[in-house]
Amino acid sequence: NEYRTVFMTEKTKLPEGYNEMEESNPAMKVLISRVEACVAAGKLQGDPRAIATMLWAVGHGTISLLITFPFYPFGDPQVFVKRMCDFTLATLSTQNVPPLTETPVNC
């Protein structure tokens, strides 16, 4: 479907420059800048790019599930997305998130 074409395409089919997402993707730039503001305000702790990537992954996964399994009893989709965002931000607010290149302490 269109969603797979846009977001879940095999690497071999992605346009050149796809690996420069942060530099060329306006949405990711906005997400990182918002996270940087939250870190500066003391609302979140850790590496802004790692936090933004985690938020992106949660959002992408949530939307993917809603599209792929419309029959699953998620309840109201907007309420479910808000709950996932609230839960993720609440969890991240209790962590000092290291850069993605570091191995987490508990692994």
Backbone atoms as SQL, in Angstrom:
CREATE TABLE atoms (id INTEGER PRIMARY KEY, chain TEXT, resi INTEGER, resn TEXT, atom TEXT, x REAL, y REAL, z REAL);
INSERT INTO atoms VALUES
  (1, 'A', 1, 'ASN', 'N', 0.829, -1.195, 0.000),
  (2, 'A', 1, 'ASN', 'CA', 0.000, 0.000, 0.000),
  (3, 'A', 1, 'ASN', 'C', 0.869, 1.252, 0.000),
  (4, 'A', 2, 'GLU', 'N', 0.220, 2.403, -0.018),
  (5, 'A', 2, 'GLU', 'CA', 0.960, 3.670, -0.084),
  (6, 'A', 2, 'GLU', 'C', 1.879, 3.860, 1.116),
  (7, 'A', 3, 'TYR', 'N', 1.428, 3.422, 2.280),
  (8, 'A', 3, 'TYR', 'CA', 2.229, 3.599, 3.494),
  (9, 'A', 3, 'TYR', 'C', 3.565, 2.874, 3.368),
  (10, 'A', 4, 'ARG', 'N', 3.525, 1.624, 2.901),
  (11, 'A', 4, 'ARG', 'CA', 4.769, 0.871, 2.718),
  (12, 'A', 4, 'ARG', 'C', 5.673, 1.571, 1.709),
  (13, 'A', 5, 'THR', 'N', 5.080, 2.081, 0.664),
  (14, 'A', 5, 'THR', 'CA', 5.862, 2.777, -0.353),
  (15, 'A', 5, 'THR', 'C', 6.582, 3.986, 0.231),
  (16, 'A', 6, 'VAL', 'N', 5.905, 4.721, 1.092),
  (17, 'A', 6, 'VAL', 'CA', 6.484, 5.938, 1.649),
  (18, 'A', 6, 'VAL', 'C', 7.459, 5.651, 2.783),
  (19, 'A', 7, 'PHE', 'N', 7.093, 4.739, 3.693),
  (20, 'A', 7, 'PHE', 'CA', 7.864, 4.590, 4.924),
  (21, 'A', 7, 'PHE', 'C', 8.616, 3.278, 5.099),
  (22, 'A', 8, 'MET', 'N', 8.129, 2.202, 4.545),
  (23, 'A', 8, 'MET', 'CA', 8.741, 0.909, 4.837),
  (24, 'A', 8, 'MET', 'C', 9.278, 0.239, 3.578),
  (25, 'A', 9, 'THR', 'N', 9.917, 1.021, 2.760),
  (26, 'A', 9, 'THR', 'CA', 10.488, 0.533, 1.513),
  (27, 'A', 9, 'THR', 'C', 11.840, -0.114, 1.793),
  (28, 'A', 10, 'GLU', 'N', 12.180, -1.126, 1.014),
  (29, 'A', 10, 'GLU', 'CA', 13.490, -1.750, 1.145),
  (30, 'A', 10, 'GLU', 'C', 14.574, -0.720, 0.848),
  (31, 'A', 11, 'LYS', 'N', 15.711, -0.866, 1.517),
  (32, 'A', 11, 'LYS', 'CA', 16.809, 0.078, 1.325),
  (33, 'A', 11, 'LYS', 'C', 17.189, 0.244, -0.142),
  (34, 'A', 12, 'THR', 'N', 17.152, -0.830, -0.884),
  (35, 'A', 12, 'THR', 'CA', 17.565, -0.762, -2.288),
  (36, 'A', 12, 'THR', 'C', 16.651, 0.126, -3.116),
  (37, 'A', 13, 'LYS', 'N', 15.459, 0.418, -2.613),
  (38, 'A', 13, 'LYS', 'CA', 14.504, 1.222, -3.365),
  (39, 'A', 13, 'LYS', 'C', 14.410, 2.662, -2.861),
  (40, 'A', 14, 'LEU', 'N', 15.168, 2.985, -1.835),
  (41, 'A', 14, 'LEU', 'CA', 15.132, 4.340, -1.305),
  (42, 'A', 14, 'LEU', 'C', 15.953, 5.267, -2.194),
  (43, 'A', 15, 'PRO', 'N', 15.560, 6.535, -2.247),
  (44, 'A', 15, 'PRO', 'CA', 16.304, 7.480, -3.084),
  (45, 'A', 15, 'PRO', 'C', 17.698, 7.733, -2.519),
  (46, 'A', 16, 'GLU', 'N', 18.586, 8.170, -3.386),
  (47, 'A', 16, 'GLU', 'CA', 19.941, 8.494, -2.949),
  (48, 'A', 16, 'GLU', 'C', 19.873, 9.596, -1.898),
  (49, 'A', 17, 'GLY', 'N', 20.701, 9.491, -0.886),
  (50, 'A', 17, 'GLY', 'CA', 20.709, 10.479, 0.181),
  (51, 'A', 17, 'GLY', 'C', 19.803, 10.134, 1.344),
  (52, 'A', 18, 'TYR', 'N', 19.144, 8.984, 1.293),
  (53, 'A', 18, 'TYR', 'CA', 18.223, 8.613, 2.379),
  (54, 'A', 18, 'TYR', 'C', 18.943, 8.514, 3.707),
  (55, 'A', 19, 'ASN', 'N', 20.228, 8.180, 3.683),
  (56, 'A', 19, 'ASN', 'CA', 20.973, 8.009, 4.924),
  (57, 'A', 19, 'ASN', 'C', 21.340, 9.338, 5.575),
  (58, 'A', 20, 'GLU', 'N', 20.989, 10.437, 4.958),
  (59, 'A', 20, 'GLU', 'CA', 21.230, 11.756, 5.530),
  (60, 'A', 20, 'GLU', 'C', 19.924, 12.351, 6.045),
  (61, 'A', 21, 'MET', 'N', 19.120, 11.497, 6.680),
  (62, 'A', 21, 'MET', 'CA', 17.783, 11.902, 7.099),
  (63, 'A', 21, 'MET', 'C', 17.792, 13.151, 7.967),
  (64, 'A', 22, 'GLU', 'N', 18.679, 13.193, 8.943),
  (65, 'A', 22, 'GLU', 'CA', 18.673, 14.318, 9.863),
  (66, 'A', 22, 'GLU', 'C', 18.943, 15.635, 9.148),
  (67, 'A', 23, 'GLU', 'N', 19.896, 15.628, 8.240),
  (68, 'A', 23, 'GLU', 'CA', 20.267, 16.861, 7.557),
  (69, 'A', 23, 'GLU', 'C', 19.226, 17.314, 6.542),
  (70, 'A', 24, 'SER', 'N', 18.555, 16.367, 5.898),
  (71, 'A', 24, 'SER', 'CA', 17.670, 16.731, 4.794),
  (72, 'A', 24, 'SER', 'C', 16.182, 16.597, 5.097),
  (73, 'A', 25, 'ASN', 'N', 15.823, 16.047, 6.226),
  (74, 'A', 25, 'ASN', 'CA', 14.418, 15.816, 6.538),
  (75, 'A', 25, 'ASN', 'C', 13.897, 16.916, 7.459),
  (76, 'A', 26, 'PRO', 'N', 13.041, 17.788, 6.955),
  (77, 'A', 26, 'PRO', 'CA', 12.539, 18.893, 7.777),
  (78, 'A', 26, 'PRO', 'C', 11.787, 18.415, 9.013),
  (79, 'A', 27, 'ALA', 'N', 11.047, 17.327, 8.907),
  (80, 'A', 27, 'ALA', 'CA', 10.289, 16.828, 10.058),
  (81, 'A', 27, 'ALA', 'C', 11.230, 16.375, 11.168),
  (82, 'A', 28, 'MET', 'N', 12.310, 15.692, 10.805),
  (83, 'A', 28, 'MET', 'CA', 13.265, 15.242, 11.812),
  (84, 'A', 28, 'MET', 'C', 13.984, 16.427, 12.435),
  (85, 'A', 29, 'LYS', 'N', 14.290, 17.447, 11.625),
  (86, 'A', 29, 'LYS', 'CA', 14.913, 18.658, 12.164),
  (87, 'A', 29, 'LYS', 'C', 14.013, 19.302, 13.218),
  (88, 'A', 30, 'VAL', 'N', 12.719, 19.380, 12.924),
  (89, 'A', 30, 'VAL', 'CA', 11.770, 19.970, 13.873),
  (90, 'A', 30, 'VAL', 'C', 11.711, 19.125, 15.140),
  (91, 'A', 31, 'LEU', 'N', 11.623, 17.817, 14.990),
  (92, 'A', 31, 'LEU', 'CA', 11.549, 16.934, 16.156),
  (93, 'A', 31, 'LEU', 'C', 12.796, 17.085, 17.024),
  (94, 'A', 32, 'ILE', 'N', 13.967, 17.078, 16.416),
  (95, 'A', 32, 'ILE', 'CA', 15.205, 17.234, 17.184),
  (96, 'A', 32, 'ILE', 'C', 15.241, 18.588, 17.878),
  (97, 'A', 33, 'SER', 'N', 14.827, 19.646, 17.197),
  (98, 'A', 33, 'SER', 'CA', 14.858, 20.977, 17.821),
  (99, 'A', 33, 'SER', 'C', 13.894, 21.063, 18.996),
  (100, 'A', 34, 'ARG', 'N', 12.743, 20.417, 18.891),
  (101, 'A', 34, 'ARG', 'CA', 11.784, 20.407, 20.008),
  (102, 'A', 34, 'ARG', 'C', 12.349, 19.632, 21.199),
  (103, 'A', 35, 'VAL', 'N', 12.990, 18.520, 20.903),
  (104, 'A', 35, 'VAL', 'CA', 13.604, 17.731, 21.979),
  (105, 'A', 35, 'VAL', 'C', 14.746, 18.522, 22.614),
  (106, 'A', 36, 'GLU', 'N', 15.543, 19.209, 21.798),
  (107, 'A', 36, 'GLU', 'CA', 16.623, 20.046, 22.340),
  (108, 'A', 36, 'GLU', 'C', 16.061, 21.097, 23.293),
  (109, 'A', 37, 'ALA', 'N', 14.920, 21.682, 22.946),
  (110, 'A', 37, 'ALA', 'CA', 14.279, 22.667, 23.824),
  (111, 'A', 37, 'ALA', 'C', 13.838, 22.019, 25.134),
  (112, 'A', 38, 'CYS', 'N', 13.314, 20.801, 25.062),
  (113, 'A', 38, 'CYS', 'CA', 12.899, 20.081, 26.275),
  (114, 'A', 38, 'CYS', 'C', 14.098, 19.747, 27.153),
  (115, 'A', 39, 'VAL', 'N', 15.212, 19.367, 26.537),
  (116, 'A', 39, 'VAL', 'CA', 16.434, 19.083, 27.295),
  (117, 'A', 39, 'VAL', 'C', 16.940, 20.374, 27.946),
  (118, 'A', 40, 'ALA', 'N', 16.955, 21.466, 27.200),
  (119, 'A', 40, 'ALA', 'CA', 17.413, 22.753, 27.738),
  (120, 'A', 40, 'ALA', 'C', 16.539, 23.223, 28.897),
  (121, 'A', 41, 'ALA', 'N', 15.241, 22.900, 28.836),
  (122, 'A', 41, 'ALA', 'CA', 14.307, 23.299, 29.895),
  (123, 'A', 41, 'ALA', 'C', 14.315, 22.330, 31.073),
  (124, 'A', 42, 'GLY', 'N', 15.081, 21.244, 30.965),
  (125, 'A', 42, 'GLY', 'CA', 15.150, 20.274, 32.057),
  (126, 'A', 42, 'GLY', 'C', 14.008, 19.276, 32.090),
  (127, 'A', 43, 'LYS', 'N', 13.190, 19.246, 31.047),
  (128, 'A', 43, 'LYS', 'CA', 12.059, 18.302, 30.989),
  (129, 'A', 43, 'LYS', 'C', 12.518, 16.900, 30.597),
  (130, 'A', 44, 'LEU', 'N', 13.564, 16.825, 29.779),
  (131, 'A', 44, 'LEU', 'CA', 14.156, 15.553, 29.360),
  (132, 'A', 44, 'LEU', 'C', 15.655, 15.648, 29.592),
  (133, 'A', 45, 'GLN', 'N', 16.292, 14.470, 29.773),
  (134, 'A', 45, 'GLN', 'CA', 17.736, 14.426, 29.991),
  (135, 'A', 45, 'GLN', 'C', 18.375, 13.487, 28.981),
  (136, 'A', 46, 'GLY', 'N', 19.505, 13.902, 28.452),
  (137, 'A', 46, 'GLY', 'CA', 20.240, 13.014, 27.572),
  (138, 'A', 46, 'GLY', 'C', 20.443, 13.593, 26.191),
  (139, 'A', 47, 'ASP', 'N', 20.765, 12.704, 25.284),
  (140, 'A', 47, 'ASP', 'CA', 21.105, 13.083, 23.921),
  (141, 'A', 47, 'ASP', 'C', 19.842, 13.385, 23.107),
  (142, 'A', 48, 'PRO', 'N', 19.673, 14.621, 22.642),
  (143, 'A', 48, 'PRO', 'CA', 18.462, 14.982, 21.900),
  (144, 'A', 48, 'PRO', 'C', 18.210, 14.132, 20.657),
  (145, 'A', 49, 'ARG', 'N', 19.269, 13.790, 19.937),
  (146, 'A', 49, 'ARG', 'CA', 19.072, 12.976, 18.729),
  (147, 'A', 49, 'ARG', 'C', 18.600, 11.570, 19.078),
  (148, 'A', 50, 'ALA', 'N', 19.127, 11.012, 20.146),
  (149, 'A', 50, 'ALA', 'CA', 18.683, 9.683, 20.576),
  (150, 'A', 50, 'ALA', 'C', 17.225, 9.729, 21.019),
  (151, 'A', 51, 'ILE', 'N', 16.864, 10.748, 21.787),
  (152, 'A', 51, 'ILE', 'CA', 15.481, 10.880, 22.250),
  (153, 'A', 51, 'ILE', 'C', 14.543, 11.070, 21.059),
  (154, 'A', 52, 'ALA', 'N', 14.921, 11.941, 20.129),
  (155, 'A', 52, 'ALA', 'CA', 14.087, 12.179, 18.942),
  (156, 'A', 52, 'ALA', 'C', 13.917, 10.904, 18.133),
  (157, 'A', 53, 'THR', 'N', 14.974, 10.130, 18.005),
  (158, 'A', 53, 'THR', 'CA', 14.896, 8.878, 17.254),
  (159, 'A', 53, 'THR', 'C', 13.970, 7.886, 17.943),
  (160, 'A', 54, 'MET', 'N', 14.021, 7.837, 19.265),
  (161, 'A', 54, 'MET', 'CA', 13.127, 6.947, 20.010),
  (162, 'A', 54, 'MET', 'C', 11.670, 7.383, 19.848),
  (163, 'A', 55, 'LEU', 'N', 11.420, 8.678, 19.913),
  (164, 'A', 55, 'LEU', 'CA', 10.056, 9.177, 19.715),
  (165, 'A', 55, 'LEU', 'C', 9.566, 8.872, 18.304),
  (166, 'A', 56, 'TRP', 'N', 10.430, 9.033, 17.331),
  (167, 'A', 56, 'TRP', 'CA', 10.101, 8.726, 15.942),
  (168, 'A', 56, 'TRP', 'C', 9.747, 7.252, 15.801),
  (169, 'A', 57, 'ALA', 'N', 10.546, 6.384, 16.426),
  (170, 'A', 57, 'ALA', 'CA', 10.296, 4.941, 16.336),
  (171, 'A', 57, 'ALA', 'C', 8.968, 4.560, 16.985),
  (172, 'A', 58, 'VAL', 'N', 8.668, 5.145, 18.137),
  (173, 'A', 58, 'VAL', 'CA', 7.396, 4.854, 18.805),
  (174, 'A', 58, 'VAL', 'C', 6.231, 5.347, 17.957),
  (175, 'A', 59, 'GLY', 'N', 6.345, 6.556, 17.429),
  (176, 'A', 59, 'GLY', 'CA', 5.276, 7.082, 16.583),
  (177, 'A', 59, 'GLY', 'C', 5.077, 6.249, 15.334),
  (178, 'A', 60, 'HIS', 'N', 6.170, 5.891, 14.698),
  (179, 'A', 60, 'HIS', 'CA', 6.108, 5.089, 13.477),
  (180, 'A', 60, 'HIS', 'C', 5.486, 3.731, 13.769),
  (181, 'A', 61, 'GLY', 'N', 5.917, 3.094, 14.853),
  (182, 'A', 61, 'GLY', 'CA', 5.372, 1.786, 15.212),
  (183, 'A', 61, 'GLY', 'C', 3.897, 1.841, 15.548),
  (184, 'A', 62, 'THR', 'N', 3.502, 2.863, 16.287),
  (185, 'A', 62, 'THR', 'CA', 2.097, 3.011, 16.665),
  (186, 'A', 62, 'THR', 'C', 1.219, 3.176, 15.431),
  (187, 'A', 63, 'ILE', 'N', 1.605, 4.072, 14.551),
  (188, 'A', 63, 'ILE', 'CA', 0.824, 4.307, 13.336),
  (189, 'A', 63, 'ILE', 'C', 0.825, 3.070, 12.443),
  (190, 'A', 64, 'SER', 'N', 1.968, 2.393, 12.350),
  (191, 'A', 64, 'SER', 'CA', 2.040, 1.164, 11.548),
  (192, 'A', 64, 'SER', 'C', 1.049, 0.125, 12.046),
  (193, 'A', 65, 'LEU', 'N', 0.972, -0.048, 13.357),
  (194, 'A', 65, 'LEU', 'CA', 0.032, -1.022, 13.921),
  (195, 'A', 65, 'LEU', 'C', -1.415, -0.627, 13.657),
  (196, 'A', 66, 'LEU', 'N', -1.725, 0.651, 13.803),
  (197, 'A', 66, 'LEU', 'CA', -3.098, 1.097, 13.548),
  (198, 'A', 66, 'LEU', 'C', -3.502, 0.855, 12.098),
  (199, 'A', 67, 'ILE', 'N', -2.563, 1.054, 11.172),
  (200, 'A', 67, 'ILE', 'CA', -2.861, 0.837, 9.756),
  (201, 'A', 67, 'ILE', 'C', -2.930, -0.649, 9.424),
  (202, 'A', 68, 'THR', 'N', -1.986, -1.410, 9.943),
  (203, 'A', 68, 'THR', 'CA', -1.880, -2.827, 9.596),
  (204, 'A', 68, 'THR', 'C', -2.949, -3.688, 10.259),
  (205, 'A', 69, 'PHE', 'N', -3.351, -3.333, 11.470),
  (206, 'A', 69, 'PHE', 'CA', -4.321, -4.132, 12.225),
  (207, 'A', 69, 'PHE', 'C', -5.533, -3.293, 12.628),
  (208, 'A', 70, 'PRO', 'N', -6.310, -2.819, 11.662),
  (209, 'A', 70, 'PRO', 'CA', -7.450, -1.957, 11.986),
  (210, 'A', 70, 'PRO', 'C', -8.523, -2.675, 12.803),
  (211, 'A', 71, 'PHE', 'N', -8.514, -3.993, 12.786),
  (212, 'A', 71, 'PHE', 'CA', -9.506, -4.791, 13.511),
  (213, 'A', 71, 'PHE', 'C', -9.121, -5.001, 14.972),
  (214, 'A', 72, 'TYR', 'N', -7.876, -4.713, 15.356),
  (215, 'A', 72, 'TYR', 'CA', -7.437, -4.914, 16.737),
  (216, 'A', 72, 'TYR', 'C', -8.116, -3.872, 17.629),
  (217, 'A', 73, 'PRO', 'N', -8.512, -4.248, 18.837),
  (218, 'A', 73, 'PRO', 'CA', -9.263, -3.310, 19.695),
  (219, 'A', 73, 'PRO', 'C', -8.385, -2.253, 20.379),
  (220, 'A', 74, 'PHE', 'N', -7.774, -1.383, 19.590),
  (221, 'A', 74, 'PHE', 'CA', -6.975, -0.287, 20.141),
  (222, 'A', 74, 'PHE', 'C', -7.851, 0.792, 20.772),
  (223, 'A', 75, 'GLY', 'N', -9.127, 0.798, 20.445),
  (224, 'A', 75, 'GLY', 'CA', -9.990, 1.897, 20.845),
  (225, 'A', 75, 'GLY', 'C', -9.856, 3.024, 19.836),
  (226, 'A', 76, 'ASP', 'N', -10.246, 4.205, 20.252),
  (227, 'A', 76, 'ASP', 'CA', -10.155, 5.365, 19.376),
  (228, 'A', 76, 'ASP', 'C', -8.693, 5.590, 18.980),
  (229, 'A', 77, 'PRO', 'N', -8.392, 5.638, 17.685),
  (230, 'A', 77, 'PRO', 'CA', -6.996, 5.777, 17.252),
  (231, 'A', 77, 'PRO', 'C', -6.294, 7.024, 17.795),
  (232, 'A', 78, 'GLN', 'N', -6.988, 8.155, 17.826),
  (233, 'A', 78, 'GLN', 'CA', -6.357, 9.379, 18.326),
  (234, 'A', 78, 'GLN', 'C', -6.047, 9.278, 19.816),
  (235, 'A', 79, 'VAL', 'N', -6.953, 8.662, 20.560),
  (236, 'A', 79, 'VAL', 'CA', -6.727, 8.467, 21.993),
  (237, 'A', 79, 'VAL', 'C', -5.546, 7.517, 22.203),
  (238, 'A', 80, 'PHE', 'N', -5.486, 6.457, 21.400),
  (239, 'A', 80, 'PHE', 'CA', -4.390, 5.496, 21.514),
  (240, 'A', 80, 'PHE', 'C', -3.041, 6.156, 21.215),
  (241, 'A', 81, 'VAL', 'N', -2.983, 6.959, 20.164),
  (242, 'A', 81, 'VAL', 'CA', -1.738, 7.656, 19.820),
  (243, 'A', 81, 'VAL', 'C', -1.334, 8.594, 20.951),
  (244, 'A', 82, 'LYS', 'N', -2.284, 9.326, 21.508),
  (245, 'A', 82, 'LYS', 'CA', -1.973, 10.230, 22.624),
  (246, 'A', 82, 'LYS', 'C', -1.460, 9.455, 23.827),
  (247, 'A', 83, 'ARG', 'N', -2.085, 8.323, 24.139),
  (248, 'A', 83, 'ARG', 'CA', -1.618, 7.496, 25.260),
  (249, 'A', 83, 'ARG', 'C', -0.185, 7.020, 25.035),
  (250, 'A', 84, 'MET', 'N', 0.114, 6.591, 23.814),
  (251, 'A', 84, 'MET', 'CA', 1.473, 6.136, 23.510),
  (252, 'A', 84, 'MET', 'C', 2.472, 7.282, 23.665),
  (253, 'A', 85, 'CYS', 'N', 2.111, 8.465, 23.181),
  (254, 'A', 85, 'CYS', 'CA', 2.994, 9.628, 23.318),
  (255, 'A', 85, 'CYS', 'C', 3.191, 9.989, 24.784),
  (256, 'A', 86, 'ASP', 'N', 2.098, 10.039, 25.537),
  (257, 'A', 86, 'ASP', 'CA', 2.183, 10.375, 26.958),
  (258, 'A', 86, 'ASP', 'C', 3.041, 9.366, 27.717),
  (259, 'A', 87, 'PHE', 'N', 2.818, 8.078, 27.448),
  (260, 'A', 87, 'PHE', 'CA', 3.578, 7.028, 28.118),
  (261, 'A', 87, 'PHE', 'C', 5.064, 7.132, 27.780),
  (262, 'A', 88, 'THR', 'N', 5.360, 7.323, 26.512),
  (263, 'A', 88, 'THR', 'CA', 6.755, 7.397, 26.080),
  (264, 'A', 88, 'THR', 'C', 7.456, 8.600, 26.693),
  (265, 'A', 89, 'LEU', 'N', 6.807, 9.752, 26.662),
  (266, 'A', 89, 'LEU', 'CA', 7.419, 10.953, 27.241),
  (267, 'A', 89, 'LEU', 'C', 7.575, 10.832, 28.750),
  (268, 'A', 90, 'ALA', 'N', 6.594, 10.234, 29.424),
  (269, 'A', 90, 'ALA', 'CA', 6.701, 10.034, 30.872),
  (270, 'A', 90, 'ALA', 'C', 7.880, 9.122, 31.198),
  (271, 'A', 91, 'THR', 'N', 8.042, 8.076, 30.416),
  (272, 'A', 91, 'THR', 'CA', 9.157, 7.151, 30.632),
  (273, 'A', 91, 'THR', 'C', 10.492, 7.826, 30.337),
  (274, 'A', 92, 'LEU', 'N', 10.577, 8.523, 29.211),
  (275, 'A', 92, 'LEU', 'CA', 11.823, 9.197, 28.855),
  (276, 'A', 92, 'LEU', 'C', 12.187, 10.291, 29.857),
  (277, 'A', 93, 'SER', 'N', 11.196, 10.898, 30.487),
  (278, 'A', 93, 'SER', 'CA', 11.478, 11.975, 31.440),
  (279, 'A', 93, 'SER', 'C', 12.154, 11.463, 32.711),
  (280, 'A', 94, 'THR', 'N', 12.149, 10.144, 32.914),
  (281, 'A', 94, 'THR', 'CA', 12.802, 9.564, 34.093),
  (282, 'A', 94, 'THR', 'C', 14.179, 8.994, 33.762),
  (283, 'A', 95, 'GLN', 'N', 14.612, 9.138, 32.517),
  (284, 'A', 95, 'GLN', 'CA', 15.862, 8.531, 32.055),
  (285, 'A', 95, 'GLN', 'C', 16.854, 9.600, 31.611),
  (286, 'A', 96, 'ASN', 'N', 18.134, 9.274, 31.715),
  (287, 'A', 96, 'ASN', 'CA', 19.169, 10.077, 31.083),
  (288, 'A', 96, 'ASN', 'C', 19.585, 9.280, 29.853),
  (289, 'A', 97, 'VAL', 'N', 19.066, 9.655, 28.711),
  (290, 'A', 97, 'VAL', 'CA', 19.202, 8.871, 27.486),
  (291, 'A', 97, 'VAL', 'C', 20.575, 9.109, 26.850),
  (292, 'A', 98, 'PRO', 'N', 21.386, 8.037, 26.736),
  (293, 'A', 98, 'PRO', 'CA', 22.702, 8.192, 26.112),
  (294, 'A', 98, 'PRO', 'C', 22.585, 8.258, 24.593),
  (295, 'A', 99, 'PRO', 'N', 23.638, 8.714, 23.931),
  (296, 'A', 99, 'PRO', 'CA', 23.631, 8.674, 22.466),
  (297, 'A', 99, 'PRO', 'C', 23.409, 7.247, 21.976),
  (298, 'A', 100, 'LEU', 'N', 22.854, 7.110, 20.800),
  (299, 'A', 100, 'LEU', 'CA', 22.549, 5.786, 20.261),
  (300, 'A', 100, 'LEU', 'C', 23.794, 4.951, 20.017),
  (301, 'A', 101, 'THR', 'N', 24.943, 5.566, 19.933),
  (302, 'A', 101, 'THR', 'CA', 26.179, 4.823, 19.698),
  (303, 'A', 101, 'THR', 'C', 26.720, 4.169, 20.961),
  (304, 'A', 102, 'GLU', 'N', 26.173, 4.513, 22.125),
  (305, 'A', 102, 'GLU', 'CA', 26.622, 3.917, 23.381),
  (306, 'A', 102, 'GLU', 'C', 25.771, 2.709, 23.727),
  (307, 'A', 103, 'THR', 'N', 26.363, 1.748, 24.418),
  (308, 'A', 103, 'THR', 'CA', 25.631, 0.578, 24.877),
  (309, 'A', 103, 'THR', 'C', 24.922, 0.940, 26.175),
  (310, 'A', 104, 'PRO', 'N', 23.602, 0.677, 26.269),
  (311, 'A', 104, 'PRO', 'CA', 22.889, 0.953, 27.518),
  (312, 'A', 104, 'PRO', 'C', 23.511, 0.195, 28.687),
  (313, 'A', 105, 'VAL', 'N', 23.450, 0.783, 29.863),
  (314, 'A', 105, 'VAL', 'CA', 24.078, 0.223, 31.057),
  (315, 'A', 105, 'VAL', 'C', 23.497, -1.134, 31.424),
  (316, 'A', 106, 'ASN', 'N', 22.203, -1.313, 31.288),
  (317, 'A', 106, 'ASN', 'CA', 21.544, -2.532, 31.755),
  (318, 'A', 106, 'ASN', 'C', 21.548, -3.676, 30.751),
  (319, 'A', 107, 'CYS', 'N', 22.240, -3.550, 29.639),
  (320, 'A', 107, 'CYS', 'CA', 22.237, -4.629, 28.639),
  (321, 'A', 107, 'CYS', 'C', 23.370, -5.596, 28.860);
